[in-house]
């Protein structure tokens, strides 16, 4: 049974500020819903609520301005279905941009290099998974139509920023507020709401939309986490009947809810054991480019090379993979690997190259791939540890059999609920995970669909002031979503769907082919 917390709580501050800076203010306008986090999931939640007649909604985000950040992501059948049910117009806009992204030979937000050899007859672009000997383990179509044929919905690739921009433009400008950093959440039962205290930097551009509406890009050169003098901070309290926390894997709201509770071990994400070392782009000489093209790309826009071993009809999954993708004047890559967190911390860009070479050498990767790493510009090297909020106890304890319910659980490992009173966590704030199965945004859209459906029911039945009805709605959301998230997280950490065509089909049917009309009907 899922752990829930239904009693009223007062939560503690996230940051230490002078006592006079954050103070309760007189009752003011109360929004029906405030969404914390203006990423794609938060914006989609707001769009879905407005589509269902709940227009008294506000989205806030700590970013000082909406900038072109983030990499490319894949929206797969389950995510696209959820987005279509949230708002068909949002689905059509995203689909249009996503199809243009692929059809114009773009990937990860950049134009690809055209292969120099003669093109074969036009076929659907493929993402090939190959072992170190160049054998194809699996090949996945990148065609919207192919996926639609197999799963009843397509797939598109789109940059995170383009997705955010599309969704943001579907909301009135005054309903999305940047430069609002949440530092405190307080239950106010006497007002039938929750208060969010925010701080803003008064020294920046007030209109985060300015640069993309008038064509002048705003350069926010001040680091996001830089210290701002107290006199430059403005404080504001915002009240709402419900709070949807979509503020990512490092969720401030989650931290506020759990830090001073029995669930303090879950206030922050846990290192997953996996990380990425990546190079945005390395210029490649003709000789090396020819080797990469002939041995790996073979006209594909993207290819994954792994040290997985083929045995009969199955694959032994190991822990190192290297994704290659085309760039305007060369090749970019991402190396996924399992290693201790302290192996990455404090590493310089040059040290990342050395670490990547050591890993590839030990795993027996081909010389051409090691040469690509060797010529990588240090200035374009980055590293990223992958963190996780476990969705199930068995997953957090690394139980090999997910159906084993007899495992002794450490009391400190009892997972907290995804909601507390009038506050609910969605997306990465609830169940963030590594990106190996490309399900982060897709599962987030599913969360948004379920939560907006249930909030719309609260509104329809005028249960805004009924704590039991709110708790019951959020428990229903969690009971529906948590088991699937446990399955997806295990598949992600083990990469088990890639071990055989049979397992891929089982995974695809379980994740991509669910009936969303029935899902929604079951919520009402």
N, C-alpha and C positions, 0 to 999 in steps of 0.2 A: 504494500500500500504506500502511496506517495505521502511524504511528509508535508504537512501544510501548517501555516501559521495564520490564524484568523483573528487573534486579538489585536486591539489598537496598539500601535507603537509610536514612540517618538524617536527619531533617528538623530545621529550625531553628525557633526560637521566633517567635511572632507579635508578642509584646509584650516590652518591656524591663522586667523585674522584678528585684528584689534576688535575688542568687544563692541565698539561703537560702529564698526563697519557694517556688520550684519545684525539687523534688529528687526523684530516683528513690526509690520506696518498695519495700518488700519485696513479692515476688510475692503476689498476692491472687486473689480470684475472677476467672476469665476468662470473659467473656460469649462466646457464639457470634458475635453481631453487635451492634455498637453503631451506632445511626443518629444522626448529628449533624444536628439540625434537626427541630423539631416542627411544621413547617408541614404542609399536606395531603399532600405527597409523602412526607416522612419518616414520617408516621404511617401512610399507606397501605402503605408498605414494611414497617413493623413488623407491621401487621395481616396482610399477605400471608404473611410469614414464619411467624407464629404459626398461621395457617390451614394451613400446610404442615408443622406439627409442630415448628417451631423456636421454642421458647418462651423460651429463654435469651437474650432480646433486651432491650436498653435503648435508650430514645430520650432524648437530651439536647438542651437548647436554651439559648441565652444569655439569652432574655427573662427578666425578673425575675418576671413573672406573666403568665398568659394573659389578655389584655385584648381588648376589642372593637375591633380595628383591621382595616384593609384594606377594600377596596371589593368590589363585586359581581364575579363572574366567571361565565362560561358554560362548562358542561360539555357537550361535544359528543359525537357518536356514538363516536368513537375513544376518548375519555377514559372515557366511561361503560362501554364494552365492556371496557376494561382494568380498571376498578374492579370490574366484575361478575366477571371472572375472578380478581381478587385475593381477593375475598370477597363472595359474593352478598348477605350480610346488610348489608354496608357500602353496596353499591349500592342496596338497597331503602330504607335509611334516608335516603341522600342524595337519591334520586329523590322520596321522599315529601315531604321538606322543600322540595326544589326546585320541585315542582309546586305546593305550597302557596304558595310565594314568588310565583309568577306568577298563580295563580288568585285570590289575595287582593288583586290589584292592587298588588303591591309590585314595586319595582325598585330596584336598588342599595341595598337594605336599608331603604327608606322607602316609606310609603304614597303612592300617586299621587293627583293631583288628578282628580276626575271631571269630564269635559267638561260644559259647561253646556248645550250644545245637545242636541236629541233624539237618542237613540242609534239607529244603524242596526241591522238584523238582526244578531244575534251571529255574528261570524266569528272566525277565528283571529287573534290579535294579530300584527302585522307590524312588523318593523324596516325602515323604508324608507330607501334611499339616494337622495338627490335632488341635482341640480345647482343652481346659483344661480338658475336660472329656474323652479325648482320641478318640473322634469321628473323622473320616477322613473327612476333608472338601474338600480336593482335593489331588490327587496323580498323579505326573508327572513322566513319564518314563525317565530314564537316558540313554536309549538305542539309539544309533545312528540310528539303523534300524527302530525303532518305529517312531522316528521323521521324518525320510526320507519317510516312508510310508504315514504319515499324511500331511507333508508339502512340499515334494519334495526335501528336504535337511535335513541332520541330525543335531546332536548337539554333541559337545565334551567338556570335561572339561580339562583344562590345567593350569599350573601355569603361572603367568604373566612373570616370568623370563625365563621359557622355551620357551614361545611364542616369547619374545624379542630375545632370542638367535637364534632360528630357522630363524627368519626374518633377523637378523643381518648377519648371515652366508650366506645369499643369495645375499649380497652386497659385492663389493670389500672392503677390509679393509681400503684402503685409502679414501673411500667415507663416512666413519662414524667417526666423530671426537668427542671424549669425552673431558672434561675439557675445554669447550668453553662456558663461561657464557655470554649470551647476556646482554649488558647494555645500548645499544643505537641503534636506527634505524633511518636512515636519507634518505629522498628521494633525489636522485641526477638526476634530469631530464636531465641535460646536458650530463650525461653519459648513459642515458636510463636504469637506474637501481636503486636499493635501497642498501645502505651501512649498514651493521651490524657491530657494534663495539663489540668485545668480550674481556674478560679477562680470563687468565689461570693461574693456580698455577704452577710455574716452579719447585716446589720442589717435584713433584710426578712422578710416573712411566709414561713414555711417551707413552707406548703402552698398551692401555686398553684391548687388546686381549690377552696379554701375559699369564695371569694366566690360561685361559681355553684352550689355544693351547698347552701349555707344561705341563698342569696338576697341576701347582703350583698356588693355589688360592691366589690372591693378597688381603691382608687385608688392607682396607682403613680405618684406625682408626681415622683419623681426621674428625670431624663432618662436614657435608655438608655446614652448614651455619656459620662456624667458621670464625673469622676475620683473614685475611692474611695480613701481613705487605706489604705496597705498593711496596717495593723493590722486593718482591717475585712474584709480578703479572706481567705477560707479556700481552701486548695488541696486538690485531690484528684486522684489518678491512677486512671484506669479502663482496664482491659485487655480486648481483644476479639480473637478470631481473625480477624474481618473488620470493616472500617469502611465504612459507606455514608454518604457525605457528601451530605446533602440540605439544605445550609444556605444556599441561595439564590444569587443572582447575585453578591453580595459575599462569597462563600464563604471563610471563614477556612481551611478545610482545603485548598482549592485554592491559596490564597496560600502556605500552608506548604509545599505540595508543589513549587511552581514557582519561588518567589522566588529561591532560590540555585541555580538550575539553568540549563541552556541555554534553558529555556522561560520565563525570567523575564518576557518581554514579555506572557505570557498569564496571569500570576499574578492580575491584576485585569481586570475587564471593560473593554471599549473603548466609547467613546461611539458610538452608532449613527448620529448625525447628525440624529436626530429627538427631539422633546420634546413635552411636554404642558403647557398652561396651563389650569387648571380652576377652576371656582367650584362649591362644594358646593351653594349655593342662593342665588338672588336673588329677592326678593319682586317680583312683577310686577303693575303696574296693569292694570285691566280692558282698557283700549284696546290696550296692548301684548300682553296675553295673547290677545286676539281675533286679532290679526295672526299671532302665533305658531301659534295653533291652526288658523286657516283656511289659512295658507300652508305650514305645515310639519308640525305634529303630525297633524292630520286624524284624531284619535282614536287614533293610535298611542301606545304608552307611550314610545317612543324613536325618534329619527330622526337620520340623519347627513346633513349638508349639506356638499357639497364643491365645489371649483372645477374639478372634472373636466369635460372637454368631450366631448359625444356626437358621434361622427362615424360615420354609417351604423349598422352593427351592433356597433361597438366603442366603447370609451371611452378617451380620452387621460387617463392618471392623472397628476394634479398632486400637490403636496405639502402641501395644506392641507385639513383637514376639521374640521367642528364637530359634535360629538354633543350633541344636546339630550335631556334626560330630565326627567320630571315630578318635582316635589318637593311636600311637604305644603302649602306656602304660596307656591309659585313654580316656578322652573325652575332646574335645574343644567345645566352644560355642560362639555365637554372639547374643547379645541382642540388638534388634532395638527398639528404643523408641523415643517418642516425648517429648522434654523438652527444657527449656530455655538454651541458650548457656552458661550463667554464672554458670549453675549448674554443668558443666563439667570443666570449666577452673580452672587450679591450683589444681586439685584434685590429691592426692597421690594414689598409687596403692591400698592401704588398703581402702581408702575412696571410690574408685570405687566399691569395693566389698560391702561396706555398702550401697552405692547408689543403686546398682543393687538389693540387698536384699529388700530395702524399696520399690522399684518399683514393684518387683515380689509379695511381700506381699500384697501391696495395690490392685494389679490386681487379686489376688486370685490364683496364680500359685501353682501347687502341691508341697508338701513338698520335694519330691525327687529332684526337680529342684533347690529349694532353698538350699538344702543340698549340691548339686554340686557347687553352687556359694560359699557357706560358706567354702568349703575345697580348694578353688582355691588358688594357690600360688600367693601372691602379685606380685612377680617378673615377672609373666607371664600375668599380667593384662594390658590392654591397652584401650584407648578410642579414638574415632574418630568422630568429628562432620562432618556432611554431608553438603556440600555446593552446590550451584546451580548457573548456568548462565541461566536465564529464556529465553526460545525461543519465547514466545508469551506474548503480553501485558496482555491478559486475565489471563494467568497463573501467571504472576508476581503480578497481583492485586488480585489473588485468587478468580477469578470470578467462581461461581459455575456452570454456563452454558457456556461452551466454544464457543457456537454459538452466544452468546449475544455480538453484535458489538456496542451496544449503550452505553457501559460503559464509563463514563467520565474518561479520563486518565490524571493523573498528568503529566505536561510537563517533569518533571524529570524522568518519567517512560517511555518515548518514547525510544524504544529499538534501539541501534545502529546497523548498518550493520555489517556483518561478514567479510567485506573486506574494505580496504582503499587503493585506488590506486593499487599498485603492491603487496600488502600484503593481504593474506586471512587466516582466522582462521578456523581450523577444529577440530573435536573431542571435548574433554572436554574444550579446549580453547574457543570454540564457545558456547557449550551448555552442560557443565558438569552437573551432577545430581546425586542423591543418587543411590545406586546399586540394589534397590529392585526388579526391573524387569530384571536385568542382561543385560541391553542394552547399557552401556557405550562404551565398546570396539566394540560391533556389529554396533552401529550407527556410530562410528568413522570409521570403515572399509567402511561403505556406503559413508561417506564424502570423504574418500580417493578415492573411485572409481569414484565419480562424478567429483571431482577436477582434477584427473589425465586425465580423458576423455576430459574435457574442455581445460586443458593445452595442451594436445596433439593436439587438434584442433587449438589452437593458434600457435603451432609450425608448423603444417602442412600448415597453411595459411600464415606463416611467419609474424605474427602479434605481435611479441615481442615488437616492437616500436610503437604500436598503442594503446594508453591509452583507447580509447573508446571501442575497441574490448576486451581488458582485463577487463574493468569495466562491459561490457555486459556479458562476460563469468562468472564472479564471481556473478553477479546479478542472472543469470540463476541458478547457484548452490544454492544460498540462497532461491530463489523462490521455487525450488524443495524440498529442505531439511527442511526449517523452519516449514511449516505446520505439517509435520510428526513428527518433534521433539516436537512440542507443544502437539500433541496427546500423544506421548510416555511419556513426562514429566508429564502430568496430570495423566496418568495411573500409573506412578511410585509413585507420591506423594499420590495418593488416594488408591493405590493397588486395584483399581476397578476390574481388570480382575479376581482376586481371589474371588470375591463376588458371582459368580454363574458360572456354566458350560457354560451357554449361553454367558455371557460376556467374558469368557475365549476364547471361539470359535471365537467371534467377533474380539477380540484383536489379536488372532493368525492369522486369515485370513488377517487382516489389516497390520500386521507387518511382518509375516513370509512368506506370500504366494504371494508377488508381483513378477511380471515378470521383471527380471533385463535386459533381452535382449531388451524389449520394452523401459525400462528406458533409456538405453544407446542410443538406436536409436533416442529417443526424444531429446537427447542432441546434436546430430550431424546435 
